[in-house]
């Protein structure tokens, strides 16, 4: 089985350095998480687009005009959907995935290079020191697996059910 491990080096690059290798002895949960999604960038993009549509549906149902943005944290606030700070970080990852994993092949502005990679590095990986080398081993933590995404989606869906008038209650 393969598990993604990213070794962070002391060189500043506009992208992460990734190494794929077999790591025997990992817990079954982490191995399951590592192989849970065959195309993670497509998964994140579609999950993000689904959240965007759901949040914009709530905004319209509340009688407001949704912003023409892909920033799910902003849309959630406009829709009146409350998330934890950790969940808002996951929404930011999905927001970046909508843009960079699907809509545009490369960022137009230099400051956007690496934004998705930075967000993923912060929230989707557990960090372990690699001996005394000063390097870290990053192991995927399933922070945005189906269960985590489902929790985000169900939170917004329950708000939508309270707001829309076209659902049978």
C-alpha positions in Angstrom: 0.0 0.0 0.0 1.1 3.5 -0.7 1.0 6.4 1.7 1.9 9.9 0.9 4.7 11.4 2.9 5.9 14.9 2.4 9.3 15.8 3.7 9.7 19.6 4.3 13.1 20.9 3.6 14.7 24.2 4.6 14.5 25.5 1.0 11.7 28.0 0.1 10.0 26.7 -3.0 6.6 27.9 -4.4 5.4 24.3 -4.2 5.7 21.4 -1.7 8.2 18.6 -2.2 6.5 15.2 -2.1 7.8 11.7 -1.8 5.6 8.7 -2.2 6.8 5.5 -0.5 5.6 2.4 1.3 5.6 2.8 5.1 5.0 -0.5 6.8 3.5 -0.5 10.3 1.1 2.4 9.8 -2.3 2.1 11.5 -5.1 0.8 9.3 -7.0 4.1 9.8 -4.2 6.1 8.2 -3.7 3.6 5.4 -7.5 3.7 4.7 -7.4 7.5 4.6 -4.5 7.5 2.3 -6.3 5.4 -0.3 -9.8 6.7 0.4 -9.9 9.0 -2.7 -8.3 8.0 -6.0 -8.2 11.6 -7.3 -7.9 13.9 -4.3 -7.7 17.2 -6.3 -10.9 16.3 -8.3 -12.6 15.2 -5.0 -11.8 18.5 -3.3 -12.8 20.6 -6.3 -16.2 18.9 -6.6 -16.8 19.0 -2.9 -16.0 22.7 -2.9 -18.3 23.3 -5.8 -21.1 21.4 -4.1 -20.6 23.5 -0.9 -20.6 26.7 -3.0 -23.9 25.8 -4.6 -25.5 24.9 -1.3 -24.4 28.1 0.5 -25.5 30.2 -2.4 -28.9 28.4 -2.3 -29.3 29.4 1.3 -28.3 33.0 0.5 -30.9 33.2 -2.3 -33.6 31.6 -0.1 -32.9 34.3 2.5 -33.8 36.9 -0.2 -30.2 38.1 -0.8 -28.0 38.2 -3.8 -25.0 35.9 -3.4 -21.5 37.3 -4.1 -19.7 36.2 -7.2 -16.9 34.6 -5.3 -15.7 31.1 -4.5 -14.7 31.9 -0.9 -16.7 29.4 1.0 -16.0 31.0 4.4 -17.4 34.3 3.2 -20.4 32.6 1.7 -21.1 30.6 4.9 -21.1 33.9 6.9 -23.5 35.5 4.3 -25.7 32.4 4.5 -25.7 32.4 8.3 -24.1 29.0 8.6 -21.8 28.7 11.6 -18.7 26.7 11.5 -15.8 26.1 14.0 -12.4 27.7 13.2 -11.1 24.3 12.1 -14.1 23.8 9.7 -13.5 27.3 8.3 -9.9 26.3 7.5 -11.3 23.2 5.6 -13.7 25.5 3.7 -10.7 27.6 2.7 -9.0 24.5 1.3 -12.1 23.7 -0.6 -12.3 27.3 -1.8 -8.7 27.2 -3.1 -9.4 23.8 -4.7 -12.4 25.2 -6.7 -10.1 27.7 -8.2 -6.7 25.9 -8.6 -7.8 22.3 -9.0 -10.3 23.0 -11.7 -11.0 26.4 -12.9 -7.5 27.8 -13.7 -4.3 25.9 -14.5 -2.0 28.4 -12.8 -2.4 31.4 -10.6 -2.4 34.8 -12.2 -0.8 36.5 -9.2 2.5 35.5 -7.6 1.0 35.6 -4.1 -1.4 32.9 -5.0 1.3 30.4 -5.8 1.4 27.8 -3.1 -1.8 28.9 -1.3 -3.6 25.6 -1.7 -0.4 23.7 -0.8 0.1 25.9 2.3 -3.5 25.3 3.5 -3.2 21.6 2.9 0.1 21.5 4.7 -1.4 23.2 7.8 -4.6 21.2 8.1 -4.3 17.9 6.2 -1.0 16.6 7.5 0.3 15.5 10.9 3.9 16.6 11.4 6.6 14.3 12.9 10.3 15.2 13.3 12.8 13.2 11.2 15.4 12.5 13.9 17.7 15.5 14.6 17.8 16.6 11.0 15.5 19.6 11.4 13.2 18.0 8.7 9.6 17.0 9.2 7.7 14.0 7.9 4.1 14.9 7.0 1.6 12.1 7.0 -1.9 12.6 5.7 -4.4 12.8 8.6 -7.7 12.4 6.7 -8.7 15.9 7.8 -10.9 16.3 4.7 -12.1 12.7 4.2 -15.7 11.9 3.4 -16.8 12.1 7.0 -15.3 15.5 7.5 -16.8 16.8 4.3 -20.2 15.3 5.1 -20.2 17.1 8.5 -19.5 20.5 6.7 -22.2 19.8 4.1 -24.8 18.6 6.6 -24.3 21.7 8.8 -25.2 23.9 5.8 -28.0 21.5 4.6 -29.7 21.7 8.0 -29.7 25.5 7.7 -31.1 25.3 4.2 -33.9 23.1 5.4 -34.9 25.7 7.9 -34.8 28.5 5.3 -36.3 27.3 2.0 -40.0 27.1 1.5 -40.0 24.4 -1.2 -39.1 21.5 1.0 -41.8 19.5 2.7 -41.5 19.9 6.5 
